[in-house]
Amino acid sequence: MTAVLAPSPPAHARAAPLATSHNIAREALTWAPLALILAAQALLTMRLSTGAFASGDEGRYIYAGHQLIYELWHGGGSPYYETFFSGAPVIYPVLAAMADHIGGLVAVRLMSLVFMMTATTTLFLTTRRLFGYLPAVVASTIFAGIGLTQGLGALATYDAMAIMLVTIAAYCAVRTGDAEKHAAAWLLSVPLMLLLANATKYVTVMFDPVVITLAAVQVSAAGWRRALKRIMALGLATSALLVLMLFLGGSAYLNGVLFSTLARSGGASPVFVGTVLSDKKIISESWTWIGLPVAASAAAVLLTALRRSWKDCVYSAQFLLAGCLVTIGNLRLHTDESMYKHDDLAAWFACIGAGSAVAVLSREGNRFTKGAVAIIAIAGAVLSGVHYSQTAASTYQAGGNDTTLLVAATLRPYLEKPNGRYLIGGLANEQTIYLDHVRVPWFLLYDDLYIKYPIPGRGGDSHGQTRGFTCFQLRPHCMYLEGIVGYQAAIRAHWFALISMWGDHNTAQDTEIAQAVEHTPGYELLTKVGGAPTWIYAPAYKGSIVNSPNTAR
Amino acid sequence: MGRYWREFLAVLAGVTVLVGGCAAASHLKVLQTPSVPSSLPFALPSPSSATAFQRGIDVDFYAYPGQDVTAAADVTVDYVRSLHANAIAISFPFFMTSRYAAGVHAGSATPTPDQLATVITEAQRAGMKVTLRPLLDENALGESRVHLLPVNMPAWFASYQKFLYPYLVMARQLHVSEFILGTELTRFSRSNQWGKLDTATRRIYHGQLGCADNWNVQTDGCGITGQLVDAYQPLLPPLAAAWTSYDASFPRGTVLAEVGIAAVDDAWNKPYLHGWPGAALDPAMQAQWFTAACHAATAAHLGGVYFWSLGLSVDQTGPTLADETQWAHSPGASAISGCFASIEESGL
């Protein structure tokens, strides 16, 4: 049986004649569906974004970007975001802070929207090259309609940028066939784009093999040995670049990659606060979010298998596997932490698989049958969009209960004390500072997860610039204290002007911090707004004039 | 110019237009995200406010369609704060179809947990201790709730537990300080069914549980130790002495959960009576009652006093012939404010 999906010879787009004045209008018309899809995607995305204040992650990354830019210009020690961020802080957060400077949170979110629309465009282009025009329209319609796609396009986090970069790498990969004019340039672009994607968000490394395999399949017609060689070459090039970058980044980056991604602990971790979930629940959630494209991908595998087109079957299976990668990863961790962000990238590949199913169905039969397949496929894709768009709000992270804004309003006058140090609950500290637009530099802002308290009289500083021993117990040679002992010492020394357990972390360390505050004279309960206590060290505020343009009620 | 340069310039122009367009769009009003509301004025908390005398106001929250709860909460809490109060008790109604009904249920006037959460959050934001009080509406009973004896006790408690569940969950989430499990259910406040309800409640809500008696303290009412009193015992003038004597009968630390009286002549005879048809308004008498109750409570080292009541409304009114028990913006309010201010200054 003739292979209908295998990428060689080049599909529809490559066979298209060069544009002339005669067919410019027709060419423009072929782009109209994509323009329509992108417009719908933009509208559905912005529907989520307007009315939603910054989420914890958004606040954190934009705040971090501002701190890094400040550090770049003025020095003053490093906040070492690279040790715990799940992407290189010098890429997206800095870009986000620049956009924030220009147009605030709306501009940063618009940037995400552009990234996600680019991902839809690359999906269209990739699927068109592989399977033709109709599968491309169907695939990009399904992807644009997925709630996760809309949610990430309305969220100022690195996910949208990382997804875009992986999809560009995938697009580069499908242009590496022997018939391509600049195959070598496209081939070189693959590891570079993957490097950028992986650096933007480390977890995207999970999709590197998928992209590399995609590039290898482009030359599979020349024999599997050649494909294997390409896998080896691209794999080595990408790995070498990643290792080189990691080496240049230093041990802090290595720690960050291990901590946030590779050696990430499961749902029981106090840092990743997701609860331990059953396999059934994880699969069910994934199904709810991206079930349709994955099912369509599976259908493509089944169809090609039934037709005994094994080469096509393997090709489709690749997209099915990519569509399930994130779910499999989360099953290993027993948590759904961040799964809704990563699943969208899986969905991108699954949508190509869905497109391939349409390609299989529409390549046989008469004109009428083909027309019916086209109508049913497009209608199905639109209905999928209608369905999934309704689920978008359930996974959208930003906005929510007005309590967050009330807490920010309550704390604001107390966060404007010059050189005051503040400890705010772990999931909300940067968010509160960002929402309040108060200028609190990183070395005056603490959370309930990590402290490096400089023991008075031992030469340490709150910037951590002076190097010295860091201990979990007070010992003669220690310069800094970490862990609950550090918090207790800091609280007893009235190191913090304000301590708020707002942030909903509820860790054992939180309980111990609260107990330390309650047993330290001088700290007074300011409020329990949001259901969490906030104390201030009243003497620190006495005599200080706290001016705020926003304090008038 | 070569083809590649043209393509490069086209891409560059496209990116520039995109960036410029996004930058311009980001300033559109329609796209703006909600901003943080204005803050309360900077104020230092008074020391040890957690154990302070409860200078409380009762808020009686009956919901109705179209009610702007956020605005009403804003106005009401602001007004409570202006009275130098540091605590607020929010009563909300639940219903029985008749005194013979098997169980209780929420009615259209029962606020939802979300509506209550709005008020609670506003009060917590103002730094107040918050108490929640589900209160059995008397209209369908045909008698005072203090005389009620459910015909089917297990069924009544089962329905009450079901009714309470979402409110207890909300109270736990918002860390509400105290939840009054039973108010003025005097005839069956010693029922052994309370024990089961308490156990079920404590599995959900971890704050302080209370039981409010009428007139006098009964030990172990509602099966729990946190007893409060709705202080409606008739007292004869001179009121200061009468209140001092009345309060002396309570254990130290007891909280007067309701102190209220109609602003009419001789209401001290029946402070529990709400309707006084034909009686002349006497706001001064109401003010004297409040002042005496407030000062006596501090002298007797009680845990606090709550004045009954303000409705949850954007319009807080004083006593009228239609409702003589109101006191906002009247001499009664001045009496409360004056007493609370003096307690606040004394650092109690």
Interface residues (C-beta under 8 A of the other chain):
Chain A: M46 S49 T50 G51 A52 F53 A54 A99 I102 G103 G104 L105 V106 A107 L110 M111 V114 G399 D402 T403 L405 L406 A408 A409 T410 R412 P413 Y414 L435 D436 E524 L525 L526 T527 K528 V529 G530 G531 A532 P533 I536 A538 Y541 K542 V546 S548 N550 T551 A552 R553
Chain B: L18 C22 A23 A25 S26 H27 L28 V30 L31 Q32 T33 P34 S35 V36 P37 S38 S39 L40 P41 F42 L44 P45 S46 P47 S48 S49 A50 T121 E122 Q124 R125 A126 G127 Q173 L174 H175 S177
